[in-house]
């Protein structure tokens, strides 16, 4: 059996623990496909995994990577995919299939979505994890068209999907970001803009003309946002925050791994309006630099490891 390369770590620590390692080239089983990876996205979750804040399962070497895009090069018995299909999908380091930061990966059929010919695979790799997160966050809010939500971190990689997705569902969006990002946030479709800072809840209420029906807290402001949400409303939290006990709102945590096998729902993101961010590419040998870049505050580009 031939080998493939992967970015791995064998011990937790700073970005420098990442290195390139050879792994066996797997064959797909029934209803599985093997993807020749063009790009693997780098997400904050990868930094958490590498640091040991969320220990990986299994034995080293550990392969990070929560999302890939590439081309199917082999399909298992009964697979819906064929060699040559351009695909993207979320990958799960804690699953038996492992993380996606490798040149080749076998995945279950249902984790994949098709990538149209006019979309670059390096851009497509940035969509699966953030796309699943955005979809789940809006489902958790369960708000009808015409409702108003606040989105913190609206200028970030996830905000660049959440804001236009919310607008496409008829929601009015108050985008919250740094003052220098107003033009960017409004270009995503936000109806009003708030510069993040002291008295954040009051600024959101003023911009919305009253308390909002819900909030998606991508920037982890936590209880700073709660007073901006009306009684009976909801706040979606990315980091498992459960909210103050006295709050009259629901605080709902996102659990993205639950979406792993729902690749079909990613079809919605095969659209240029969700591909507005520049993509920084790093060679596998430079994965440590990619992680260091992602650690910088205010990054306005997506980061991928280039296996093409």
Secondary structure as UniProt FT lines:
FT   STRAND          3..9
FT   HELIX           15..17
FT   STRAND          19..24
FT   TURN            30..31
FT   STRAND          32..41
FT   HELIX           44..51
FT   TURN            52..54
FT   STRAND          62..63
FT   STRAND          67..75
FT   TURN            77..78
FT   TURN            83..84
FT   STRAND          86..90
FT   TURN            93..94
FT   TURN            96..97
FT   STRAND          104..108
FT   HELIX           109..111
FT   STRAND          112..114
FT   TURN            117..118
FT   HELIX           121..124
FT   TURN            125..127
FT   HELIX           128..141
FT   TURN            145..146
FT   STRAND          148..152
FT   TURN            153..155
FT   TURN            157..158
FT   HELIX           159..168
FT   TURN            169..170
FT   STRAND          172..177
FT   HELIX           179..181
FT   HELIX           182..187
FT   TURN            188..189
FT   STRAND          192..195
FT   TURN            198..199
FT   HELIX           200..208
FT   STRAND          212..217
FT   TURN            218..219
FT   HELIX           223..226
FT   TURN            227..228
FT   STRAND          229..237
FT   TURN            245..246
FT   STRAND          250..253
FT   HELIX           256..259
FT   TURN            260..261
FT   HELIX           263..269
FT   HELIX           272..274
FT   STRAND          278..283
FT   HELIX           284..286
FT   HELIX           287..294
FT   TURN            297..298
FT   STRAND          301..306
//
